[in-house]
Amino acid sequence: MIVWLDEKEIWFPDPYSAPKDFPLAAGGDLSPERLIFAYSLGIFPWYSEKEPILWWSPDPRMVLFPEELKVSRSLKKVLKNKGFEVKFNTNFEEVIKNCASVPRPGQKGIWLTDEMIEAYIKLHKLGFAHSVETYLDGKLVGGLYGVALGGVFFGESMFHLVSDASKVAFVHLVEKLKSLNFDVIDCQQSTPHMARFGAREIPRKKFLDILKKSIKEKGLKTLIL
C-alpha cells in the first residue's frame, strides 16, 4: 500500500525497503527542502500532469561510474570535429524547458510539469541543480540537467535539437565529474542509450550505501564548476 505524505512534515519511508518498481510514496510537495532531502535518500519525483506527486527509489538502479565511461568512435569524431561549444550552468531554464517538450521513455503525456520546472529552477538558484548546454553557431541545440549532492550526480533529463548534441553534453559532464572525483552518476532507470555509455545496473542497497557515504565524506552541496 502506498504511503501518502503530508505537505507540512518532510519525511519519507525507508528507501532500503521500498518497492522495487512502484512508488514508495505519494503527495507532499516539491519544496527545495523536501527535494534535497529526497535526493539525499536516493528518492526522486516522477509523475505525469494528471497524477499526484509520486516518489521513487527503484531497484536495481542504473548508474554510471565516471571512470567506466565508454565513447564510441563515431562520437569521438563528433566531439573533435563537429564544432559544438559546451557550457555549464549558463542557461538552466532553457534547458529544462526544452527537456519538458521531449516525452520520457515509457511515460505518456507531460511528465515535466510546470510545477516541476519551477521547483528545479529554485534548486538551481540554490546551487543544487545544474545544467550542461551544447551550442552550435551560438544557438542552444542540446543539453541536460540534474541534481548534485556530495559526490553523486542525479541525471534527470536531456534533449537535443540536432544530432548528437545531448550526447556531447553528457560526455563533457562525465569528464567534468571525473575531474572532481565524483563517485557515481545516477541514471535512475535502465535504458539501452545509457548502457552504450557504460552505465550498468547495481542493487539499490549498493547505490544507497554509496550515496550515504559520499554525502558524509563530501558534504551535501557540491559545486561542479
GIHU-V459007 format. One line per field, one symbol per residue. phi: phi as a letter, one per 40 degrees, with the letter a starting at -180 (. if undefined). psi: psi as a letter, one per 30 degrees, with the letter a starting at -180 (. if undefined). burial: + if it has 16 or more other C-alpha atoms within 10 Angstrom, else -. Layout:
phi = ???
psi = ???
burial = ???
This chain:
phi = .cccccccbcaaccccbcdcbadcaaggabcdccccccccbgbbcaabcbbccbbbacacbcbbcdcbdbbcdcccccdcbcgcbbbbfbadcccccccccbccdgbcgcbccdccdcccccccccgbbbbbbbbbfgbcbaiaaabbbfbbbccbaaaabbdgccccccccccccccccgccabcbgbcbdccccchcacbdddccccccccccccbgccbcbb
psi = kkkkkkffkjllljffgllehkkfllabahleeeeeeeefggklkjllfgllkkkliljlkklkkefgkkkleeeeeeeeffgkkklkhfheeeeeeeeffjkkkfkkakfileeeeeefeeeeffgfkllkkkkkhgkjflallakkkbgkkjkelllkflkfeeeeeeeeeeeeeefghkelkjgdlkkeeeeffgllklkeeeeeeeeeeeeeeflekkkg.
burial = ---++------+--++-+++--++++++++++-++++++++++++++-----++++++++++++++--+--------++----++++++--++-++-+++-+-------++++--++-+++-++--+++++++++----+++++++++++++++++++++---+++++++++++-+++---++++++++----++-+++++--+--++-+++-++----+++-+-
